Amino acid sequence: MTQDHDLAAARQRLLDDFGKIVTDTETLLRSLASVSGEKAAEMRNTVGANLEAAKGRLRELQGDAMDKATGAAREADAYVKGNPWTAVGVAAAAGVIIGIMIASNRR
């Protein structure tokens, strides 16, 4: 489970970083709009094309992440429905552990 959590955290960091890159690229593209000349126009076109490709890839990654999260939620739901008493036991044990931790912190 830790490996899955680490993978999910790494994926989220990647999505966050990718989103920042897209934002920075949009800012760069806006600043290039005021620059004139053939070379600047070529740069705007290249940056614009790369930005659109990055946005498409980001949407794809977000869609994949949503699909996997939805699948995991469905699996958890199916497990709980198939093993209700196990789920109740785990929830009760977690409640007892949390209660003990809270009580020990108050002392």
C-alpha positions in Angstrom: 0.0 0.0 0.0 2.9 2.4 0.7 4.2 1.9 -2.8 0.8 2.8 -4.2 0.7 5.9 -2.0 4.2 6.9 -3.0 3.3 6.4 -6.7 0.1 8.5 -6.2 2.1 11.3 -4.5 4.7 11.3 -7.2 2.0 11.4 -9.9 0.3 14.4 -8.1 3.7 16.2 -7.8 4.2 15.6 -11.5 0.7 17.0 -12.3 1.4 20.0 -10.1 4.8 20.7 -11.7 3.3 20.2 -15.2 0.6 22.7 -14.4 3.2 25.2 -13.3 5.1 24.7 -16.5 1.9 25.3 -18.5 1.2 28.5 -16.5 4.8 29.8 -17.0 4.6 29.0 -20.7 1.4 30.9 -21.1 3.0 33.9 -19.3 6.0 33.6 -21.7 3.7 33.5 -24.7 1.9 36.6 -23.5 5.2 38.5 -23.1 6.4 37.4 -26.5 3.2 39.0 -28.0 4.8 42.4 -27.6 8.0 41.5 -29.3 8.0 42.0 -33.1 10.0 40.5 -35.9 10.1 37.3 -37.8 12.1 35.4 -35.2 9.7 36.4 -32.5 6.7 35.2 -34.6 8.4 31.9 -35.1 9.1 31.6 -31.3 5.5 32.4 -30.5 4.3 29.7 -32.9 6.7 27.2 -31.5 5.8 28.0 -27.9 2.1 28.0 -28.7 2.3 24.6 -30.3 4.3 23.2 -27.4 1.9 24.7 -24.9 -1.1 23.1 -26.6 0.7 19.7 -26.6 1.5 20.1 -22.9 -2.1 21.0 -22.1 -3.3 18.0 -24.0 -0.9 15.7 -22.1 -1.9 17.3 -18.8 -5.5 16.6 -19.5 -4.6 13.0 -20.4 -2.7 12.5 -17.2 -5.5 14.0 -15.2 -8.0 11.7 -16.9 -5.9 8.7 -16.2 -5.5 9.7 -12.5 -9.3 10.1 -12.3 -9.9 6.8 -13.9 -7.6 5.0 -11.5 -9.0 6.8 -8.5 -12.5 5.9 -9.6 -11.5 2.3 -10.1 -9.9 2.2 -6.6 -13.0 3.6 -5.1 -15.2 1.0 -6.8 -12.9 -1.8 -5.6 -13.1 -0.5 -2.1 -16.9 -0.2 -2.3 -17.1 -3.7 -3.6 -14.9 -5.0 -0.9 -16.9 -3.3 1.8 -20.2 -4.6 0.4 -18.7 -8.1 0.1 -17.1 -8.0 3.6 -19.2 -5.7 5.7 -18.2 -7.1 9.1 -14.5 -6.9 8.3 -15.0 -3.3 7.3 -16.9 -2.6 10.5 -14.1 -4.2 12.5 -11.4 -2.2 10.8 -13.3 1.0 11.3 -13.9 0.2 15.0 -10.2 -0.7 15.5 -9.2 2.6 13.8 -11.6 4.4 16.1 -10.2 2.8 19.2 -6.6 3.6 18.1 -7.4 7.2 17.4 -9.3 7.5 20.7 -6.3 6.2 22.6 -4.0 8.6 20.8 -6.2 11.5 21.6 -6.6 10.5 25.2 -2.9 10.1 25.6 -2.2 13.5 24.2 -4.6 15.2 26.7 -2.6 13.9 29.7 
